[in-house]
Amino acid sequence: MPAPTPKRDAFRQLHESGCFVIPNPWDVGSARYLAQLGFKALATTSSGFAWSRGCADNRISVDDALKHFEEVARSVEIPVNGDFEGGFAIDPAEVLTNMRRAVATGIAGVSIEDSSGDSAQPLFEFGLALERVRAAHEAVAGSGVLLTARSEGFIVGRPDLDETLRRLTAFAGAGADCLYAPGIRAAEAIAAVVRAVAPKPVNVLVGGDFTTVAELAKLGVRRISVGGALARTAWSGFMSAATEIARDGTFRGLASAAPFAEVNSLFGRK
């Protein structure tokens, strides 16, 4: 089992006090740029990475995900959290095996979620979801990797706060170091999550302009991520400019592009 490292120690320390933003790059270039801006840690985004490979979210193989973790973690000097979706398995024993492979990539943190991918029953049954978190916890034990457990009800059509609190509280008891319910936006609901799992830290997803770092810090949130929002922002500019060229034969959308020299200088001479 890989032992704790300075990056992993630093990542854990970030979760001990205060509130920090952990933005989500989708490739090595975006990771290096975010690190240059001074962020203390990064998190991969399953959707952003999938789009960069021409796939829909949740359609990447476990081998591709693991290679991506390794490339991004190696490319920057700050800790990286790996978005490991549902662990690329249903059975807890298989989750454990895959999680151990994730730990070996050099990431400082990893997440496991309870979404099933089944539209009829989008969340794993409570008992199975709990066993999967226990397996993930066993996989990272002794490595220093920080485990985030996610309950996905608010983004898969099951926005039940009581059930979300029940799951997150149980996940905390099963060994998760950080708790996360993407899709929760109301201040009262966020505060309820923070209270329910205290003193363990809570991650909140911000995919739009509905709050600020200061407001979330007042609610007791420890970590803020943006998921695929930065990738969507980049795609928005690309789609708009490319569509204009294809549709109108004009190039106005290119006028707002960053100068070549500015972008090239971000990455130095290779």
C-alpha positions as CSV (number, residue, x, y, z in Angstrom):
1,M,0.0,0.0,0.0
2,P,1.4,3.4,-0.9
3,A,2.3,5.4,2.1
4,P,1.3,9.0,3.0
5,T,3.1,11.7,1.0
6,P,3.7,15.4,1.5
7,K,0.9,16.1,-1.0
8,R,-1.5,13.9,0.9
9,D,-0.6,15.4,4.2
10,A,-1.1,18.9,2.7
11,F,-4.5,17.9,1.3
12,R,-5.6,16.7,4.7
13,Q,-4.5,19.9,6.4
14,L,-6.6,21.9,4.0
15,H,-9.6,20.2,5.4
16,E,-8.9,21.0,9.0
17,S,-9.9,24.6,9.1
18,G,-11.1,27.5,6.9
19,C,-12.7,27.2,3.5
20,F,-10.9,26.6,0.2
21,V,-11.8,26.3,-3.5
22,I,-10.7,23.1,-5.3
23,P,-11.3,23.9,-9.0
24,N,-11.7,21.1,-11.6
25,P,-9.3,20.9,-14.5
26,W,-10.0,18.5,-17.4
27,D,-6.5,17.9,-18.7
28,V,-2.9,18.6,-17.9
29,G,-2.9,22.1,-19.5
30,S,-5.9,23.3,-17.5
31,A,-4.4,21.8,-14.3
32,R,-1.2,23.6,-14.7
33,Y,-2.9,26.9,-15.3
34,L,-5.1,26.5,-12.2
35,A,-2.0,25.7,-10.2
36,Q,-0.3,28.9,-11.5
37,L,-3.3,30.9,-10.2
38,G,-2.4,29.9,-6.7
39,F,-5.1,27.3,-5.9
40,K,-4.0,25.0,-3.1
41,A,-5.5,21.8,-4.6
42,L,-7.3,20.5,-7.7
43,A,-9.9,17.9,-8.4
44,T,-10.5,16.1,-11.6
45,T,-13.9,16.2,-13.3
46,S,-15.4,13.1,-14.8
47,S,-17.6,15.1,-17.2
48,G,-14.8,17.5,-18.3
49,F,-12.4,14.6,-18.9
50,A,-15.0,12.6,-20.8
51,W,-15.9,15.5,-23.1
52,S,-12.2,16.0,-23.9
53,R,-12.2,12.4,-25.1
54,G,-15.3,12.8,-27.1
55,C,-17.5,10.8,-24.7
56,A,-20.5,11.5,-22.5
57,D,-20.0,11.6,-18.8
58,N,-19.8,8.2,-17.1
59,R,-18.7,6.6,-20.4
60,I,-14.9,6.5,-19.7
61,S,-13.3,3.2,-18.8
62,V,-11.6,2.6,-15.4
63,D,-8.2,2.3,-17.2
64,D,-8.6,5.7,-18.9
65,A,-9.7,7.3,-15.6
66,L,-6.7,5.9,-13.8
67,K,-4.3,7.1,-16.4
68,H,-5.9,10.5,-16.3
69,F,-5.4,10.6,-12.5
70,E,-1.8,9.7,-12.9
71,E,-1.1,12.3,-15.6
72,V,-2.8,15.2,-13.7
73,A,-1.3,14.3,-10.3
74,R,2.2,14.1,-11.9
75,S,1.8,17.4,-13.7
76,V,1.4,19.7,-10.7
77,E,3.0,20.3,-7.4
78,I,-0.2,20.6,-5.5
79,P,-2.6,17.8,-4.3
80,V,-5.1,16.4,-6.7
81,N,-8.4,14.7,-5.8
82,G,-9.7,12.1,-8.2
83,D,-13.4,12.0,-9.3
84,F,-13.8,8.2,-9.4
85,E,-17.5,8.3,-10.1
86,G,-19.1,5.1,-8.7
87,G,-15.8,3.3,-8.4
88,F,-16.4,1.7,-11.8
89,A,-18.1,-1.3,-10.0
90,I,-21.2,-2.2,-8.1
91,D,-20.0,-4.9,-5.8
92,P,-18.1,-3.6,-2.8
93,A,-15.2,-6.0,-3.3
94,E,-14.7,-4.7,-6.8
95,V,-14.9,-1.2,-5.6
96,L,-12.2,-2.0,-3.1
97,T,-10.0,-3.4,-5.9
98,N,-10.5,-0.4,-8.1
99,M,-10.0,2.1,-5.3
100,R,-6.6,0.5,-4.5
101,R,-5.6,1.0,-8.1
102,A,-6.7,4.7,-7.8
103,V,-4.5,5.2,-4.7
104,A,-1.5,3.9,-6.7
105,T,-1.8,6.7,-9.2
106,G,-0.5,9.4,-6.8
107,I,-3.7,11.3,-6.1
108,A,-4.1,12.8,-2.7
109,G,-7.9,12.3,-2.5
110,V,-10.6,10.2,-4.1
111,S,-14.4,10.2,-4.2
112,I,-17.0,7.5,-4.3
113,E,-20.7,8.2,-5.1
114,D,-24.0,6.4,-4.6
115,S,-25.6,6.9,-8.0
116,S,-26.4,3.7,-9.8
117,G,-26.8,4.9,-13.4
118,D,-30.3,3.2,-13.4
119,S,-33.0,5.8,-14.2
120,A,-35.6,3.7,-12.5
121,Q,-33.6,3.5,-9.3
122,P,-30.9,6.2,-9.5
123,L,-29.4,5.6,-6.1
124,F,-27.9,2.4,-4.8
125,E,-30.0,0.8,-2.0
126,F,-28.9,2.3,1.3
127,G,-27.2,-0.8,2.7
128,L,-25.3,-1.4,-0.5
129,A,-24.3,2.2,-0.7
130,L,-22.9,2.0,2.8
131,E,-21.0,-1.1,2.1
132,R,-19.4,0.5,-0.9
133,V,-18.2,3.4,1.2
134,R,-16.8,0.9,3.8
135,A,-14.9,-0.8,1.0
136,A,-13.5,2.4,-0.3
137,H,-12.4,3.3,3.2
138,E,-10.6,0.0,3.5
139,A,-8.9,0.6,0.2
140,V,-7.4,3.9,1.2
141,A,-6.6,3.0,4.8
142,G,-3.0,3.7,5.7
143,S,-2.3,5.5,2.4
144,G,-3.0,9.1,3.5
145,V,-5.5,9.4,0.7
146,L,-8.6,11.4,1.8
147,L,-11.9,9.7,1.0
148,T,-14.9,11.8,-0.1
149,A,-18.3,10.1,-0.1
150,R,-21.0,11.6,-2.3
151,S,-24.8,11.2,-2.2
152,E,-26.2,12.1,-5.6
153,G,-29.9,12.5,-4.9
154,F,-30.1,16.1,-5.8
155,I,-28.6,15.6,-9.3
156,V,-30.3,12.3,-10.2
157,G,-33.9,13.3,-9.6
158,R,-34.2,12.3,-5.9
159,P,-33.9,15.7,-4.1
160,D,-34.8,14.4,-0.6
161,L,-32.9,16.3,2.0
162,D,-33.7,13.9,4.9
163,E,-32.5,10.9,2.9
164,T,-29.4,12.8,1.8
165,L,-28.6,13.6,5.4
166,R,-29.2,10.0,6.4
167,R,-26.8,8.7,3.8
168,L,-24.1,11.3,4.4
169,T,-24.2,10.7,8.2
170,A,-23.9,7.0,7.6
171,F,-21.1,7.5,5.1
172,A,-19.2,9.6,7.7
173,G,-19.6,6.8,10.2
174,A,-18.3,4.3,7.6
175,G,-15.0,6.1,7.3
176,A,-15.5,8.9,4.8
177,D,-13.3,11.9,5.6
178,C,-15.3,14.5,3.6
179,L,-19.0,14.5,2.7
180,Y,-20.6,15.9,-0.5
181,A,-24.1,16.2,-1.8
182,P,-23.8,17.8,-5.3
183,G,-26.8,19.8,-6.4
184,I,-27.7,21.3,-3.0
185,R,-28.0,25.1,-3.4
186,A,-30.2,26.4,-0.6
187,A,-28.3,27.9,2.3
188,E,-30.6,26.1,4.8
189,A,-30.0,22.8,3.2
190,I,-26.2,23.3,3.1
191,A,-26.1,24.3,6.7
192,A,-28.1,21.2,7.6
193,V,-25.5,19.0,5.9
194,V,-22.7,20.8,7.7
195,R,-24.5,20.2,11.1
196,A,-25.3,16.6,10.3
197,V,-21.8,15.4,9.6
198,A,-19.8,17.7,11.9
199,P,-17.0,17.8,12.7
200,K,-16.2,16.2,9.3
201,P,-15.7,18.7,6.4
202,V,-18.3,19.3,3.7
203,N,-17.8,19.9,0.0
204,V,-20.3,22.0,-1.9
205,L,-20.6,22.1,-5.7
206,V,-20.9,25.5,-7.3
207,G,-21.8,25.2,-11.0
208,G,-23.4,28.7,-11.4
209,D,-23.6,32.1,-9.9
210,F,-25.7,31.4,-6.8
211,T,-23.3,32.0,-4.0
212,T,-19.8,33.2,-3.0
213,V,-16.9,31.7,-1.2
214,A,-17.5,34.1,1.8
215,E,-21.2,33.0,2.0
216,L,-20.4,29.3,2.0
217,A,-17.6,29.8,4.5
218,K,-20.1,31.4,6.9
219,L,-22.3,28.3,6.6
220,G,-19.3,26.2,7.7
221,V,-18.5,24.7,4.3
222,R,-14.8,23.6,4.2
223,R,-14.4,22.9,0.5
224,I,-15.9,24.2,-2.8
225,S,-15.6,22.6,-6.2
226,V,-17.0,23.5,-9.5
227,G,-17.3,20.2,-11.2
228,G,-17.5,20.4,-15.0
229,A,-18.4,24.1,-14.9
230,L,-15.0,25.4,-16.0
231,A,-15.0,22.8,-18.9
232,R,-18.5,23.9,-19.8
233,T,-17.3,27.5,-19.9
234,A,-14.4,26.6,-22.2
235,W,-16.8,24.6,-24.4
236,S,-19.2,27.6,-24.5
237,G,-16.6,29.9,-26.1
238,F,-15.4,27.2,-28.5
239,M,-19.0,26.2,-29.6
240,S,-20.0,29.8,-30.1
241,A,-17.0,30.7,-32.3
242,A,-17.1,27.5,-34.3
243,T,-20.8,27.7,-34.9
244,E,-20.5,31.2,-36.2
245,I,-17.8,30.2,-38.6
246,A,-19.8,27.2,-39.9
247,R,-23.1,29.1,-40.0
248,D,-22.2,32.6,-41.1
249,G,-18.7,32.4,-42.6
250,T,-17.6,35.1,-40.2
251,F,-14.9,35.2,-37.5
252,R,-16.1,37.7,-34.9
253,G,-16.0,35.1,-32.1
254,L,-12.2,34.8,-32.5
255,A,-11.7,38.5,-31.6
256,S,-12.1,37.8,-27.9
257,A,-9.5,35.0,-27.9
258,A,-6.5,35.3,-25.7
259,P,-3.4,36.2,-27.7
260,F,-1.2,33.3,-28.8
261,A,1.8,34.6,-27.0
262,E,-0.2,34.9,-23.7
263,V,-1.4,31.3,-23.8
264,N,1.9,29.9,-25.0
265,S,3.7,31.7,-22.2
266,L,1.6,29.8,-19.6
267,F,3.5,26.7,-20.3
268,G,7.1,28.0,-20.9
269,R,9.5,26.4,-23.3
270,K,9.3,22.6,-23.7
